[in-house]
């Protein structure tokens, strides 16, 4: 198999608790750097994953740490993908209105920008939902080849 196309896969299962987010960010960032992402890209990917996992913890699992989150990182030299899977309550993100950022800042609101942030930081964000069975969010960043 061509080394450029070699697929690397890592899977992690962790309790649905905000206490685990720092560890997940660190792991995802290290894997993104190993995959060839720049430091800024790796930070952005880690932040997007943090937002996605936070949404699962808060909304799908309602802060129930007995519920588990499955995270898969799959990468080649050209693409870095993180798939976050839960079995909690699902929702349709396409029904979420696009945030009015000026109003948001003016009102000094907190929270509620996770989906917008994920879509801004990543090249592709997609969802599949089957509430109570399996919900997934896929976050993709394409890796640009740099001259060394």
C-alpha positions in Angstrom: 0.0 0.0 0.0 1.3 3.5 -0.9 2.4 5.2 2.3 0.6 8.4 1.2 -2.6 6.5 1.3 -2.0 4.6 4.5 -5.0 4.9 6.8 -4.3 5.3 10.5 -7.2 4.7 12.9 -7.4 5.3 16.6 -10.5 4.6 18.7 -11.3 5.9 22.2 -14.3 5.3 24.4 -14.7 7.6 27.4 -17.3 8.6 29.9 -19.6 11.5 29.0 -18.0 14.1 31.4 -16.5 17.5 30.8 -13.6 16.3 33.0 -12.4 14.2 30.0 -12.4 17.0 27.4 -8.8 18.2 28.1 -7.4 14.7 27.5 -9.5 14.3 24.4 -8.3 17.7 23.0 -4.6 16.7 23.8 -5.0 13.3 22.0 -6.7 14.8 19.0 -4.2 17.6 18.7 -1.2 15.2 18.9 -2.8 12.9 16.2 -3.5 15.9 14.0 0.1 17.0 14.2 1.3 13.5 13.5 -1.0 13.4 10.4 0.8 16.5 9.1 -1.6 19.3 10.1 0.0 22.7 11.1 -0.1 23.7 14.8 -3.0 26.1 14.1 -4.9 23.4 12.2 -4.4 20.9 15.0 -5.6 23.5 17.5 -8.7 24.2 15.4 -9.5 20.5 15.0 -9.1 20.0 18.8 -11.5 22.9 19.5 -14.1 21.5 17.0 -13.9 18.1 18.6 -14.2 19.7 22.1 -17.4 21.5 20.9 -18.9 18.3 19.4 -18.1 16.3 22.6 -19.5 19.1 24.8 -22.7 19.1 22.8 -23.0 15.3 23.4 -22.3 15.7 27.1 -24.8 18.5 27.6 -27.6 17.8 25.2 -27.5 14.1 24.2 -26.4 12.7 27.5 -27.6 15.4 29.9 -24.4 15.3 31.9 -24.8 11.6 32.7 -21.2 10.4 33.1 -22.4 6.7 32.9 -23.1 7.3 29.2 -20.2 6.7 26.9 -18.9 8.6 23.9 -17.0 6.8 21.1 -14.4 8.8 19.2 -12.6 7.5 16.1 -9.7 9.4 14.5 -9.0 8.2 10.9 -6.3 9.9 8.9 -4.2 9.6 5.8 -1.6 12.1 4.5 -4.5 14.0 2.8 -7.4 13.9 5.2 -8.0 14.0 9.0 -11.4 12.8 10.2 -12.9 12.6 13.6 -16.1 10.7 14.1 -17.9 11.1 17.4 -20.7 8.6 18.2 -23.2 8.6 21.0 -26.5 6.8 21.8 -28.3 9.7 23.4 -31.0 12.1 22.3 -30.4 13.3 18.8 -31.4 16.5 17.0 -31.5 18.0 13.5 -28.8 20.7 13.3 -30.2 21.8 9.9 -33.2 23.2 11.9 -30.9 25.4 14.0 -30.9 29.0 12.8 -27.7 30.6 11.7 -26.5 32.6 14.7 -26.6 36.4 14.4 -23.1 37.1 15.7 -23.5 40.8 16.1 -26.6 40.3 18.3 -24.9 37.5 20.1 -21.9 39.7 21.0 -24.1 42.7 21.8 -26.2 40.6 24.3 -22.9 39.0 25.7 -24.5 35.6 25.4 -22.5 32.4 26.3 -22.8 29.0 24.6 -24.8 28.1 21.6 -22.2 28.6 18.9 -20.8 25.0 18.9 -22.2 24.0 15.5 -21.3 27.3 13.9 -17.8 27.0 15.3 -17.3 23.4 14.1 -18.5 24.4 10.6 -16.1 27.4 10.6 -13.0 25.4 11.8 -13.5 22.3 9.8 -13.7 21.6 6.0 -16.7 19.3 6.3 -19.2 18.6 9.1 -21.9 16.0 8.7 -24.4 14.3 11.0 -26.4 11.1 11.1 -29.0 10.5 13.7 -30.9 7.6 15.1 -31.7 8.8 18.6 -31.2 6.2 21.4 -29.4 3.9 18.9 -26.5 5.8 17.3 -25.9 9.5 16.5 -22.7 10.5 14.8 -21.0 13.7 13.8 -18.1 13.6 11.3 -15.5 16.4 11.3 -13.1 16.5 8.3 -10.1 18.6 7.7 -8.1 18.2 4.5 -4.4 18.3 5.0 -2.4 20.6 2.7 1.0 19.3 1.7 3.8 21.6 2.8 7.3 21.9 1.4 9.8 20.8 4.0 
